[in-house]
Amino acid sequence: MRYYLDTNILIFLLQLRSDELSTEVSREIMDYSNLLFTSTVCVHELIHLFQIGKLPLKRNGKDADINEFAQWLSDMGITVNPVSIKHLQELASLPMFDDHRDPNDRLIVAQAISDKIPLVSSDRKFERYTKFGLKFLFNKR
């Protein structure tokens, strides 16, 4: 099985906060037969959160080096998929919900729909996109 990991799931993994993951999500992430992906949009969000001080990360007792994000994701077996024209076309076809206008979230959803890969997230608002083709695994923590 393949899965797209949303930014919040990546944060839990990078901060070694596995207690924030539901049993089902942990099982899927730890199953080495599953392929894990994330979007360049999520990596962009991680870098931004790190740079503004909202995502403190330590490695070996020292402040993390932001330039190592790609290597950490690779070490965890997570492939970063770039946004393509087909993802942007999918984004253009999604409805705009009054209470969910975040452009990054919407692009992550569009990428998962377009690639036909289930999205793992703690954001319950993503459920409303299932009627537009999103396969969604909700982290129920």
N, C-alpha and C positions, 0 to 999 in steps of 0.2 A: 504494500500500500504506500501511497505517496501522501505527504502532508505539507501544507504551507503553515509556517509558524508566524503568528502575528507578533508585533513589537512587544506586547506585554509578556508573552510566553518567553521570548528571547531574554527579556530582563530577568525573569525568574531563573532561567538557566545560567545567565552570566553572573548573577549575584549568588548563585548556589542556593537558591531558595526553593528547593523542590517541595517543601511543605505547602507552597502556594499552588501546586499542581494537583488536580483531581487524580484519583486512582486510575481512571480510564485514560486520561491524557498522559500520565506518567508511563503507563503500560505501553501506549503507542509510541511514545518518544524513545523509550528504552528498548523497544523491539528492534534489533539490528536488521531485521528483514525489511523494515520500513525505510523509505527514503524521505529525508527531511529537507525542506526548502524554505527560503524566506525571500522576500522581495527587496530589491535595492531601496524601495521606499522605507522599509522597516530599518534597514541599516542607516539610511539618512536620518530617520527619527532618533535612533540610538546615538549617533554622533552628535546631533543637536542637543539631546538631553544631557549628554556627557559634558558638552562644551558650556552649557549654561548652569552646570552644577546640580542638576536634578537627578543624575544617575551616577552616584559615586560607585566606583569599582576599584577593587584592590586585587592585586595579583602578587602572591608570595610576600604579603605584608606591606607592599608598596603601592602607591597610587598607580593605577593602570595607565598604559600608554594607548591613547586613542587610535594610533596607527596599527594596533594589533587586533582590532575588531575582526577583520577579515580572517586572520589566522585562527583566532579563537573559534569562530564559527566553523571554519574548516576542521579544526581539531575535534569539534563536537559532531562532525559529520553532516553539517548543514550547508547546503549549496545555495548561493545567492543568485537568484534569477533576475535579470534586468527587465525593465519595462519595455514593451515593444508597441508597435503601432496597433497590433490586434488587441492589446490590453487597453489602449486608449480608445479604440472603437467600442469595446465592451463598456468602458466607463461612460462614454457618450450615450449609450442606450439605457443606462440605469436611471431609475427615477430619483428625484431629489426629495428626501424626506425633511420636513421642517425641523425635526429634532435630531437629525443626523446629516450634517452638512460638511463634516471634516473631509477635505479633499484627499488627505493621505489614506484615511480609512476606506474611502470609496474606491480609490485606485487599487488598494490591496484586495478588496473584495472583487473588483473587476478582473484583476490578474488571476485570482483563484478560480473564478467562473470560467474565464477564457481558457485556462490551462486544464480545466476539469480536475482540479486537485482540491481536496477538502481543506478548509481553513480552520486552524485551531486558534481559539481566542477566548479571553475572559470577557469580551464585550458582547453583552446580550443583544445589543442593537443589530448585530450582524445577522441574527436569526431572520429578520424581515426580508433579507435578500435570498432566502432559500426558494421562494416562489419565482425567483428570476434565474435559478440554476445553481446557486451556491450550495455546495455540500459543506456542512458546518459541524465542527466538533466543539461544543461549549465546555470550557474549563469551569466546572461547577464549584469552585472554592469560595 
